[in-house]
Amino acid sequence: MTARRRPAPVVPVPASSLSSLRGRRVVVGMPGLGWRGDLRADDPVVHGSRTYVPVLTEQDYYRAETEQLEVFAPLVPIDRVWVEEPAAGAPLSDPERPATLDAPPRRDPVRPEDAHTVTGRRVVQLVPDGEVRDLRAVTEVYQSDDGISCVRVCSEAEWYQWALLGKVPDATELRTDQVWLE
């Protein structure tokens, strides 16, 4: 049996190290205090001598994008914003080493079979030439008619349209050996 290919973990990168932030998934917070995720950013703005990042919840981001609306986005100092980036080639976290309070935690991929719950979680689909991200699980792991472990997924945009508009997403059935959870 061959080893199951694992997608890249998601690691936090300081927002100040990137030139474009629009639409990027971010984490905000302060070292030693805590972190908040499931956010999206816009490009930084400068007020006086400080640089800020407009930050929205993912739901507000997708609502603004879908409905082409201007929405209020709180401005967060850029030194309190980290961008979530897949880090190809990064080793897995050492489970014996506790998390640090100095930066947001990285997220190692988890097999759906090993998760307590799957519905609503971010999904990475493995494809022959790489990975497809920005997917959400819409079911728990189940057995298909052929007896194969599967999960149904949709795009993140459809996931949030389901919440905002009640529009049921076009979900796709994927075998669990093709997906990981972020």
C-alpha positions in Angstrom: 0.0 0.0 0.0 1.4 3.4 -0.9 1.5 6.3 1.4 -1.4 8.7 1.0 -0.2 12.1 -0.4 -0.6 14.9 2.1 -1.4 18.5 1.1 0.7 21.4 2.4 0.0 22.7 5.9 -1.4 26.2 6.3 1.1 28.5 8.0 0.6 32.1 9.1 2.7 34.7 7.3 2.9 38.3 8.5 0.7 40.4 6.2 3.4 43.1 6.0 5.5 40.7 4.0 3.0 40.5 1.1 2.1 43.1 -1.4 -1.5 42.1 -2.2 -4.0 41.0 0.4 -7.3 41.4 -1.4 -9.4 38.3 -0.8 -6.7 36.5 1.1 -7.7 34.4 4.1 -6.3 36.0 7.3 -5.9 35.6 11.1 -5.9 38.6 13.4 -4.8 38.9 16.9 -2.0 39.7 19.3 0.8 37.6 20.6 0.1 36.4 24.1 -3.6 37.3 23.8 -5.2 35.1 21.1 -6.3 34.7 17.5 -9.4 35.0 15.3 -9.6 33.3 11.9 -12.2 32.7 9.2 -11.6 36.2 8.0 -10.7 37.8 4.6 -8.6 40.9 3.9 -8.6 43.8 1.5 -5.4 45.6 0.4 -3.8 47.7 3.1 -4.5 51.4 3.6 -2.3 54.1 5.2 -3.7 56.6 7.7 -1.2 59.0 9.0 2.0 57.0 9.6 0.2 53.7 10.3 -0.8 50.9 7.9 -4.1 49.1 8.4 -5.7 46.1 6.8 -9.5 46.1 6.2 -10.7 42.8 7.5 -14.1 41.1 7.0 -15.7 37.9 8.2 -15.7 35.4 5.4 -19.5 35.5 5.3 -19.4 39.3 4.8 -16.7 39.0 2.2 -18.7 36.6 0.1 -21.9 38.7 0.6 -20.0 41.8 -0.7 -18.5 39.9 -3.6 -21.8 38.1 -4.6 -24.0 41.2 -4.3 -21.3 43.7 -5.3 -21.9 45.7 -2.1 -19.7 48.1 -0.2 -19.4 46.8 3.3 -17.9 48.2 6.5 -14.6 46.6 7.2 -12.8 47.2 10.5 -9.2 48.4 10.1 -6.7 46.2 11.8 -3.1 47.4 12.3 -1.0 45.4 9.8 1.3 44.1 12.5 -1.7 42.2 13.9 -2.6 40.5 10.7 -1.2 37.2 9.3 -2.1 35.6 6.0 -2.8 31.9 5.9 -0.6 30.3 3.2 -0.1 26.7 2.2 3.6 25.9 2.8 4.7 23.2 0.3 7.4 21.1 1.7 6.9 22.2 5.3 7.2 19.3 7.8 4.3 18.4 10.0 4.1 20.0 13.5 5.7 18.1 16.3 2.8 16.9 18.4 5.1 16.8 21.5 5.8 20.5 21.1 3.2 22.9 22.5 1.9 25.8 20.4 3.5 29.1 20.8 1.7 32.3 21.7 4.0 34.4 19.5 2.1 33.8 16.2 -1.1 32.2 15.1 -1.0 28.4 15.0 -0.3 26.5 11.8 -2.8 24.0 10.6 -1.6 20.6 9.6 -3.9 18.6 7.3 -6.2 16.0 8.9 -7.7 13.0 7.2 -11.5 13.1 7.3 -11.6 9.7 8.9 -9.6 11.0 11.8 -11.8 14.1 12.5 -14.6 14.1 15.1 -16.8 16.1 12.7 -16.4 17.1 9.0 -19.4 19.2 8.0 -18.5 22.9 7.5 -14.8 22.2 7.7 -12.4 23.5 5.0 -11.4 20.8 2.6 -8.3 20.3 0.3 -8.9 18.1 -2.7 -5.9 16.3 -4.1 -5.7 16.3 -7.9 -3.0 14.9 -10.1 -1.3 18.2 -10.6 -1.7 19.6 -7.1 -4.4 20.7 -4.7 -7.8 22.4 -4.9 -8.5 24.6 -1.9 -11.4 26.9 -0.8 -13.8 24.0 -0.5 -16.2 23.2 2.4 -17.6 19.8 3.4 -21.4 19.7 3.4 -21.8 16.2 4.8 -20.1 13.9 7.3 -18.1 10.9 6.0 -20.5 8.3 4.6 -20.5 5.1 2.6 -21.4 5.4 -1.1 -23.6 2.9 -2.8 -20.4 1.2 -3.9 -19.2 0.9 -0.2 -16.5 3.7 -0.6 -16.0 6.3 2.1 -17.0 9.6 0.7 -17.8 13.2 1.7 -19.7 15.9 -0.3 -18.1 19.3 -0.8 -18.9 22.6 -2.4 -16.9 25.8 -3.1 -16.6 28.3 -0.2 -18.6 30.9 -2.2 -21.5 28.4 -2.5 -21.2 27.5 1.2 -21.7 31.2 2.1 -24.4 31.7 -0.5 -26.3 28.8 1.2 -26.2 30.7 4.5 -26.9 34.1 2.9 -29.5 33.3 0.2 -30.7 29.9 1.1 -29.4 28.6 -2.2 -28.4 24.9 -1.8 -24.9 24.4 -3.2 -24.0 22.1 -6.1 -22.1 19.6 -4.0 -19.7 17.1 -5.4 -19.1 13.6 -4.0 -15.4 12.9 -3.4 -13.7 9.8 -2.0 -12.1 10.4 1.4 -8.8 9.3 0.0 -8.9 12.3 -2.3 -9.4 14.9 0.5 -7.9 16.3 3.7 -9.3 18.8 6.2 -7.4 22.1 6.7 
